[in-house]
């Protein structure tokens, strides 16, 4: 069980940094603990449940207001609350459009077909995705505006949310940072940094629940086939507690440090290490 607890701690720590927690979880699970790629993929998806609960707790007032907008007679519902609700709806639709086909493509091409060198090939793919993430982070680091939700017209907001959801769906691929990609996409639509950060985390929650549901239904290596129920509960709690306790400090770090260079260098190092093994295989 200890290896899964270590992986859960890792998820709780790096979920808030734009370096793809799912990518790091898979690399550690495959290369250090000998977990199969398919099981590592499902584990990386499941562990987001703990950090999703941390987001819900952190932004609980926003989520309560969003839920209240579905009941028209509820008092004290503002225009911003309705816009946040609409953002989540359209972002989730966008996420499904890109995430579902990429999920099945990744499962079939990289996990089912490559039976000989699965771990090395998937590590290589994750490394390439990290390099792409790093380049995007560097490109969009200083690209932001001064708009918040209140300044956006409803039609433009829905388009922005759908586009951000499409981008978020790409992050089902390990190595592509969900937070890095979505925050960058929102900033490019001239939102201010605080709004982009909030929207990115709010829209992550329905995406996490949906991805877990899909993996349970279609993933042969889902965590329920891999782990005992008690272990699943423990690692989910570990991911939640570590994630909640580190959320504030690591978000501040993410704002100050440019992780684009880290992603590129890390990805290149992994390439250099893995490629020779593939060439001699």
C-alpha positions as MATLAB code, in Angstrom:
seq = 'XXXXXXXXXXXXXXXXXXXXXXXXXXXXXXXXXXXXXXXXXXXXXXXXXXXXXXXXXXXXXXXXXXXXXXXXXXXXXXXXXXXXXXXXXXXXXXXXXXXXXXXXXXXXXXXXXXXXXXXXXXXXXXXXXXXXXXXXXXXXXXXXXXXXXXXXXXXXXXXXXXXXXXXXXXXXXXXXXXXXXXXXXXXXXXXXXXXXXXXXXXXXXXXXXXXXXXXXXXXXXXXXXXXXXXXXXXXXXXXXXXXXXXXXXXXXXXXXXXXXXXXXXXXXXXXXXXXXXXXXX';
ca = [
       0.000    0.000    0.000;
       2.891    2.368    0.734;
       3.648    2.941   -2.952;
       0.077    4.084   -3.589;
       0.196    6.444   -0.611;
       3.421    7.972   -1.982;
       1.745    8.453   -5.362;
      -1.304   10.026   -3.666;
       0.969   12.461   -1.801;
       2.605   13.332   -5.122;
      -0.810   14.025   -6.670;
      -1.817   16.255   -3.761;
       1.401   18.253   -4.012;
       1.729   18.866   -7.733;
      -1.914   19.161   -8.804;
      -1.649   22.920   -8.260;
       1.479   23.344  -10.389;
       1.294   23.512  -14.212;
       3.493   20.450  -14.714;
       0.821   17.778  -15.322;
       0.173   15.836  -12.142;
      -1.225   12.923  -14.163;
       1.990   12.771  -16.176;
       4.162   12.755  -13.063;
       1.951   10.164  -11.364;
       2.218    7.854  -14.376;
       5.986    8.258  -14.688;
       6.518    7.435  -11.007;
       3.968    4.603  -10.978;
       5.399    2.926  -14.088;
       9.135    3.493  -13.668;
       9.556    3.366   -9.886;
       6.807    1.046   -8.668;
       6.347   -1.232  -11.679;
       2.627   -0.520  -12.059;
       1.310   -1.355  -15.523;
       0.659    1.618  -17.843;
      -3.086    0.928  -18.039;
      -3.404    0.746  -14.265;
      -1.185    3.817  -13.848;
      -3.432    5.741  -16.244;
      -6.563    4.823  -14.289;
      -4.796    5.600  -11.005;
      -3.796    9.042  -12.281;
      -7.427    9.722  -13.187;
      -8.837    8.470   -9.879;
      -6.430   10.418   -7.643;
      -7.843   13.650   -9.039;
     -10.952   12.874   -6.985;
      -9.135   13.796   -3.779;
      -7.823   17.082   -5.129;
     -11.235   17.813   -6.676;
     -12.757   17.608   -3.198;
     -10.022   19.993   -2.035;
     -11.112   22.450   -4.744;
     -14.762   22.067   -3.724;
     -13.880   22.815   -0.101;
     -11.674   25.762   -1.036;
     -14.240   27.326   -3.378;
     -17.306   26.047   -1.516;
     -19.100   29.406   -1.502;
     -18.853   29.647   -5.300;
     -20.105   26.085   -5.750;
     -23.031   26.664   -3.386;
     -24.039   29.767   -5.339;
     -23.713   27.892   -8.625;
     -25.985   25.114   -7.351;
     -28.520   27.663   -6.130;
     -28.835   29.132   -9.639;
     -30.643   25.954  -10.698;
     -33.473   26.941   -8.343;
     -34.961   30.213   -9.715;
     -36.777   31.158   -6.515;
     -33.566   31.198   -4.478;
     -32.740   34.652   -3.154;
     -29.417   36.496   -3.409;
     -28.445   34.994   -6.764;
     -26.306   37.442   -8.717;
     -25.551   37.751  -12.415;
     -21.995   36.566  -11.700;
     -23.324   33.357  -10.144;
     -25.398   32.650  -13.257;
     -22.421   33.364  -15.492;
     -20.247   30.990  -13.463;
     -22.912   28.298  -13.844;
     -23.089   28.830  -17.599;
     -19.304   28.774  -17.812;
     -19.188   25.366  -16.129;
     -21.935   23.975  -18.365;
     -20.324   25.034  -21.646;
     -16.804   24.233  -20.460;
     -17.921   20.721  -19.538;
     -19.511   20.244  -22.970;
     -16.285   21.382  -24.614;
     -14.245   19.061  -22.422;
     -16.347   16.056  -23.410;
     -15.919   16.821  -27.120;
     -12.129   16.507  -26.981;
     -11.537   14.323  -23.920;
     -13.682   11.324  -24.878;
     -12.036   10.528  -28.236;
      -8.564   11.233  -26.840;
      -9.228    8.958  -23.866;
     -10.135    6.023  -26.094;
      -7.318    6.809  -28.548;
      -4.768    6.819  -25.737;
      -6.116    3.588  -24.272;
      -6.154    1.760  -27.610;
      -2.981    2.994  -29.326;
      -0.599    3.417  -26.432;
      -1.788    0.921  -23.852;
      -3.397   -1.923  -25.796;
      -1.301   -1.999  -28.982;
       2.212   -1.427  -27.636;
       2.608   -4.489  -25.461;
       6.393   -4.857  -25.529;
       7.707   -1.491  -24.390;
       4.575    0.115  -22.962;
       6.292    1.878  -20.072;
       9.068    3.405  -22.172;
       6.749    4.476  -24.988;
       4.242    6.087  -22.640;
       7.030    7.838  -20.716;
       8.243    9.151  -24.079;
       4.760   10.426  -24.950;
       4.428   12.105  -21.547;
       7.836   13.738  -22.012;
       6.804   15.119  -25.396;
       3.561   16.414  -23.910;
       5.501   18.153  -21.131;
       7.652   19.926  -23.706;
       4.514   21.109  -25.517;
       3.042   22.288  -22.200;
       6.244   24.179  -21.407;
       6.244   25.957  -24.763;
       2.617   27.024  -24.287;
       3.316   28.271  -20.751;
       6.247   30.360  -21.984;
       4.184   31.743  -24.863;
       1.245   32.833  -22.700;
       3.025   33.787  -19.456;
       2.359   37.515  -19.862;
      -0.759   37.297  -22.008;
      -3.700   38.517  -19.976;
      -6.298   41.263  -19.929;
      -8.391   43.005  -17.321;
     -11.832   41.488  -17.926;
     -13.825   39.593  -15.330;
     -17.088   37.691  -15.775;
     -19.168   40.783  -15.115;
     -17.679   42.562  -18.127;
     -18.284   39.739  -20.583;
     -21.444   39.480  -22.678;
     -23.280   36.181  -22.262;
     -22.717   35.034  -25.847;
     -18.983   35.757  -25.679;
     -18.721   34.085  -22.291;
     -20.297   30.875  -23.597;
     -17.905   30.830  -26.558;
     -14.927   31.379  -24.251;
     -16.121   28.629  -21.907;
     -16.620   26.158  -24.761;
     -13.152   26.917  -26.128;
     -11.575   26.561  -22.682;
     -13.374   23.245  -22.270;
     -12.033   21.999  -25.600;
      -8.542   22.841  -24.380;
      -9.170   21.202  -21.011;
     -10.201   17.986  -22.733;
      -6.763   17.699  -24.334;
      -5.297   17.411  -20.838;
      -6.726   13.890  -20.536;
      -3.390   13.026  -22.147;
      -0.748   12.614  -19.412;
       1.948   15.265  -19.717;
      -0.451   17.995  -20.821;
      -1.062   20.261  -17.838;
      -4.786   20.850  -17.343;
      -4.334   23.955  -15.217;
      -1.565   25.329  -17.423;
      -3.559   24.831  -20.614;
      -6.892   26.143  -19.324;
      -5.455   29.172  -17.541;
      -3.460   30.036  -20.670;
      -6.564   29.659  -22.859;
      -8.654   31.879  -20.571;
      -5.925   34.520  -20.313;
      -5.695   34.659  -24.107;
      -9.365   35.701  -24.075;
      -8.336   38.818  -22.112;
      -9.571   37.754  -18.684;
      -7.634   38.940  -15.659;
      -5.373   36.470  -13.852;
      -7.569   35.978  -10.782;
     -10.649   35.231  -12.904;
      -8.673   32.806  -15.076;
      -7.362   30.957  -12.030;
     -10.800   30.649  -10.425;
     -12.543   29.539  -13.584;
      -9.835   26.981  -14.281;
     -10.289   25.317  -10.912;
     -14.091   25.528  -10.937;
     -14.328   23.879  -14.355;
     -11.953   21.106  -13.298;
     -14.436   19.573  -10.853;
     -17.154   18.334  -13.263;
     -14.393   17.191  -15.628;
     -12.791   15.085  -12.885;
     -16.066   13.394  -11.920;
     -16.892   12.725  -15.574;
     -13.456   11.274  -16.365;
     -13.612    8.960  -13.347;
     -17.080    7.768  -14.390;
     -15.888    7.062  -17.947;
     -12.806    5.201  -16.728;
     -14.841    3.042  -14.349;
     -17.205    2.087  -17.181;
     -14.645    1.586  -19.962;
     -11.296    1.158  -18.218;
     -10.411   -2.504  -17.720;
      -7.617   -1.430  -15.385;
      -9.714    0.915  -13.273;
      -8.727    1.302   -9.633;
     -11.535   -1.007   -8.522;
      -9.860   -3.855  -10.393;
      -6.442   -2.817   -9.094;
      -6.911   -1.995   -5.400;
      -8.880   -3.044   -2.354;
     -11.714   -0.674   -1.323;
      -9.883    0.347    1.872;
      -6.763    1.276   -0.103;
      -8.860    3.329   -2.520;
     -10.430    5.231    0.378;
      -7.045    5.852    2.022;
      -5.280    7.171   -1.077;
      -8.268    9.382   -1.926;
      -8.161   10.877    1.571;
      -4.384   11.349    1.358;
      -4.716   13.131   -1.985;
      -7.490   15.322   -0.543;
      -5.689   16.264    2.692;
      -2.310   16.943    1.072;
      -3.997   18.834   -1.749;
      -6.037   21.038    0.556;
      -3.126   21.806    2.895;
      -0.781   22.767    0.051;
      -3.244   24.527   -2.258;
      -2.636   28.116   -1.127;
       1.151   28.031   -0.930;
       1.639   26.168   -4.203;
      -0.760   28.446   -6.079;
       1.332   31.395   -4.911;
       4.449   29.575   -6.099;
       2.840   28.834   -9.464;
       2.148   32.553   -9.933;
       5.750   33.546   -9.212;
       7.710   30.780  -10.937;
       7.704   30.166  -14.677;
       7.281   26.408  -14.936;
       7.526   26.508  -18.720;
      11.289   26.027  -18.590;
      10.912   23.224  -16.039;
       8.501   21.312  -18.280;
      10.747   21.668  -21.332;
      13.971   20.680  -19.544;
      12.315   17.808  -17.694;
      10.751   16.522  -20.902;
      14.061   16.712  -22.786;
      15.934   14.861  -20.027;
      13.346   12.092  -20.093;
      13.689   11.908  -23.873;
      17.464   11.510  -23.626;
      17.096    8.739  -21.044;
      14.302    6.764  -22.718;
      15.184    6.941  -26.445;
      18.336    4.746  -26.205;
      16.304    1.986  -24.521;
      13.753    2.096  -27.342;
      16.453    1.985  -30.028;
      18.070   -1.144  -28.635;
      14.789   -2.894  -27.833;
];
